[in-house]
Amino acid sequence: MITSSSPLPRRGVLALAGAGAVGLGLAACSGPSTTAGETGGAEQAKTDWSGVTPADTVTVWTNHPGKSQAVEEEFLARFAKTNPDITVEFVTAGANYDEISQKFQAALTGSDLPDLVLLSDVWWFRYALNGQLAPLGDLLPAAGVDVGNYQPGLLADYQYDDQQWAVPYCRSTPVFYYNKAHWAAAGLPDRGPETWSEFEQWLPKLQAAGTGAQAPYGLGKGTGNASWIHQNLIWGRGGALSEDWTMTVDSPEVLEASDYLRSFITRGWAAVSSSDQASDFGAGLYSSVIGSTGSLSGILAGAAFDVGNAFLPGGPAGRFTPTGGAGFAVPTKRSPEQQLAAATFLKFLAEDDNTAYFSQNTGYMPVTTGAVDSGPMQEVYAQTPLFKTAVDQLANVRKQDNARVFVPGGDQSTVTAWEKVMLQGAPSAEAWGTAQDEIQRSYETDVAPLVKA
């Protein structure tokens, strides 16, 4: 853990990370059930915050997204100066969002809960639906959080049933990265492709350019990656994984997008990374990839070539991008004192200087409008315009499909479908038909009985 009064104890971090890894297998198979509802959320809304004194400690469960350990240590030092009565501890609760969530799910049966937990776009909803997260509508103002300063679209991602269930922290969009030297060798303009059709025309030129890359285009796999990124391709071809709560996972448009991407592999234009496509791109193995903007700092630090980035390509139906990443939520089971202390730390994180500091050191988007316009971020954008691409791309944001983010196991089922098609050459109808059945069953069992119209 990292505390506001002590340096990072590396041994403890590794031990907790290993403990989180124990649950990865379970997380990869299915999401936690949403059928064991609790009632704390409703009681929380009635708290008279004017009579509550914040607790003197705040425990934060995180995976240090974007290799942000040093940033978080700086946060603790800053927070201690202005809040000497509250000690904050950052605990490594997993190596990724899935591991954090699995650890949180296990902890809900006991009392060893954090005061703040980092939950990704595919995890927070099931806990909110189940009454395991505290509603923040009254809590945030009680702690002095300037809720109106959050970027509206990022804040709205955590709203359901007229309540706010989390706030944005490490938020991103996928962006298109390219190797400028490879682009020049292929005679391409110094920009990303406007459309997938244009990219399709460029790929043979990259393949013939003798760049030394393993493939012109590198594909990612795994949760929080393949399914998240490729929503852009599906949406651009007029499809979706779901329409509200109607699952359309095996619709003709999805199958068409799946076959289209598979054709990139069979024609030798694309290859699937065995680890992380962004890291492989930085190592020069691919001429281009689509990856999180949260990977930008790592790519720039590792690449020995000039990097370009751009909006995601568009399709016949338009140019769309999903948002992603994670936000902080407050467990229902924490006392009002602990919840108010947690919200006090959220207030600190949402201050423009701190939001800008996190963004400029990780590549994640600034989550407040004030931070985007702040002097430090404007200086970053002037020096490294690549950091601004994701912010500008917010104009193309589309709300993610319920099938992926709100149905337990939806992300895993769609990732598996993509991997069957990309890695095994499975027929799209077979791979996505299986995903449709799994997601429909999960929706009917875990979501439909609880969700409000």
Protein Blocks (a to p, Z undefined) as FASTA:
>chain_A
ZZfkbccdfklmmmmmmmmmmmmmmmmmpccdfklccfklmmmmmpcfklpccdfbdcdd
dehighlmlmmmmmmmmmmmmmmmbccddddfbjbfklmmmmmmmmmmmmbdcfbdcddf
klmmmmmmnopaccfklmmmmnopafklpcfklmmmmggehiafbdcfbdcdddddddfk
lmmmnopacdddfbfklmmmmmmmmmmnonopabfbdcdedehilmmmmmmmmmmnopaf
behjaccklgmklmmmmmmmmmmmmnopaccdfkbmklmmmnopafbdcddfklmmmmmm
mpccdcddddddddfkbccdddedjdddddfklcfklmmmmmmmmmmmmpmklmmmmmmm
nopacfbfklmmpmklmmmmmmmmmlmmmmmmmmmgccddfklmmmghklmmmmmmmmmm
mmnopafklmmmmmmmmmmmmmmmmmmmmpcZZ
